[in-house]
Amino acid sequence: MEQIKLFIELTRLKKPIGFMLLFWPCAWGLTAAYDFSNDKNTYFYYLTLFFLGSVLMRSAGCIVNDIADRKFDSKVSRTKDRPIASGKINIIQGIFYSIVLCFIAFIVLIQFNNLTIILALVSMPLAFTYPLMKRFTYWPQLFLGITFNYGLILGWTAINDKIDIIPFIFYLGAIFWTLGYDTIYGYQDIKDDEIIGLKSTSIKFKDNPYNFLTLCYSFFLLNLLIIGFYMNLNNFFYFIIILIIIQMFYFQIKKLNIKNSINCLKIFKSNNFLGFLVLISLIVGKL
């Protein structure tokens, strides 16, 4: 039981925000591509596969991240008690768990078409090199955005079995969404990160975070509107967009206090609701 508890803690299964933020772009790409006049069972089947894949790959990613950052995590108050940083789980165990999770994720992956399988495998280096970026660049959040939103393209190809301009526009916008919300997340650890020499957009833009976040979210919003235009979505889509604007610019940026870690975490988690709103906007927009 103790090992099970440590495994759950290691993979952050009690903190679903991580795998949900990985899942939403998959669901967006799938929904944008799917023709709802066809059998809806196929849609929910693929949605379930993407959800399982998100949970598995995010869990494996957490382990790899904790192995790579174990020395840094031990010096940060928020992360010092993580199983690997605290020595409760050793590196060999962590690698074993990660391999098992990746194997199960591969079983899920091969349920898709060949193009989706190939594209997913190509993305693997992104998933496992992201933890190293904070050592070399002030833009690790950008690499996270590239990695976390890759599922949007996979969701599209799972249905259409080809690459199109629409998922790429959507993907580019979603990268800026992640760039924004992970910058907010980073303000929790900014003092510790500066002391131990780690880099982030949170540090780079600490003097003008609101302008940077406004730019990121504005670009995401612009791309959403472009997608709506390209796909000829109905007026219900634009009604939900109004709610998305309120959520991003009022409940996130205006309410943000970068000096309050509890506030930063709360606003970061609110992006789970934003991801849901985008999904609903696509569904009702296609009705």
Buried (B, 14 or more C-beta within 10 A) or exposed (E): EEEEEBBBBBBBBEBBBBBBBBBBBBBBBBBBBBEEEEEEEEBEEBBEBBBBBBBBBBBBBBBBBBBBBBEBBBBBEEBEEBBBBBEBBEEEBBEEBBEEBBEBBBEBBEBBEEBBBEBBEEBEEBBBEBBBBBEEBBBBBBBBBBBBBBBBBBBBBBBBEEEBEBBEBBBBBBBBBBBBBBBBBBBBBBEBBBEEEBBBBBBBBBEEBEEBBBBBBBBBBEBBBBBBEBBEBEEBBBEBBEBBBEBBBEBBBEEBEBEEBEBBBBBBBBBBBBBEBBBBBBBBBBE
